[in-house]
Amino acid sequence: MTPDERLQSVHGMLLDAALGPAAWPQALARTAQAVGAIGADLHFLRGETLLTSYMGAQPPEVLAEYTERFINREPRSLALRRLKPGQVVTDLDFVDMDTVRSHDYYADFLRRADMGYCIAATPVRTGVHLAYFGLHFPRGQEAPDKNLMATVQRFQPHLARAVTVHLKLAEAELQNGLYLGALNRLSTGIAVLNRHGQILLMNASAKQLTDERKAFKVERGRLRCSNSAPGSRLDLLVCSAVARTADQGGAMLVDAIQSRYSVVVTPTPLEYLERTGAAVFILITELDADRSLSTAAYIRQLFGLTRAEARMAEGLLTGRALRALAAEDGITYESARFLLKQVFAKVGVHKQSELVAILSRAIGGAG
């Protein structure tokens, strides 16, 4: 079989991997095998932030070292960000011998991993996302001929389709899975970090806590405490959540000039990490929030509800049935259902269980 024919057998695996990212290593291993490479890797970025990476036919520690030490620094990765979508090159096209001799990536890492030259491509580039792909060949092997380069070029549209599906699903899960529209209305600050501790998303309250330079700040893409002492504790909690050790995150208090904050750090579910690259949730609650408002008034203020909508939301939160709430307000059941739809729309949810969960968190955050 020719490399083209062997790669055709991988096409179906690519879409399977896009739908279930745990299959990416196997699909990449088959891709490498089809063209005689010793490894293949695929990296997804959102802006400058790495979402997640996959590698086939190489030990996990090779991928771990590469993503941690080199992906945002070594010349090949940086040059890949300038490639046109679908363009295929080798690292020999843009790395000179001085770089090969002096850079850690080429002089040390590739030698230890027994990897030589690489064929690289950028299957997808959008205004938000970037993906790049590499095929690594053994040390000492000759540079690829035109036929192999053309084979990898023909493979790109199939890889691009799978990568596009993966990124669309990841973005949907990252946004919708967080109920971001609703969370932006909460007083609780919420930040989502990747496995390197970099911020992927923050809701409006978290951004306000950093924009106003209160107890927190964003520094080099990471959430920091303005005060150095609690900052070290926050770093330790994030590291334990990323590593998923026995502690797996934890909680702490942060004092500012006028307020005190509760900070809870927790790992994301594993399946969520695999798809989106989101590794850690951070929840920041101001402990001195206004306790003078009634529950209904607080809900009304928080989500912009009418008085009737706020009464209904409070009633559902306390476990009362919709028919009972309709009777208490002297309205028909159909009118109560209409009010409920209005509440759903303003809070940004679609189910009563989701509404209760959001309200519970909001009220808990209020004290």
Buried (B, 14 or more C-beta within 10 A) or exposed (E): EEBBEBBBEBBEBBBBBBEEBEBBBBBBBBBBBBBBBBBBBBBBBBEEBBBBBBBBBBEEEBBEBBBEBBBBEBBBBEBBEEBEBBBBBBBBEBBEEEBBEEBEBBEEBBEEBBBBBBBBBBBBBEEEBBBBBBBBBEEEEEBBEEEBBBBBBBBBEBBBBBBBBBBEBBBEBBEEBBBBBBBBBBBBBBBBBBBBBBBBBBBBBBBBBBEEEBBBBBEEBBBBBBEEEBBEBBBBBBBBBBBBEEEBBBEBEBBBEEBEBBBBBBBBEEEBBBBBBBBBBBBBBBEEBEEEBEBBBBBBBBBEBEEBBBBBBBBBBEEEEBEEBBEEBEBEEEEBEEBBEBBBEBBBBEEEEBBBBBBEBBBEBBE
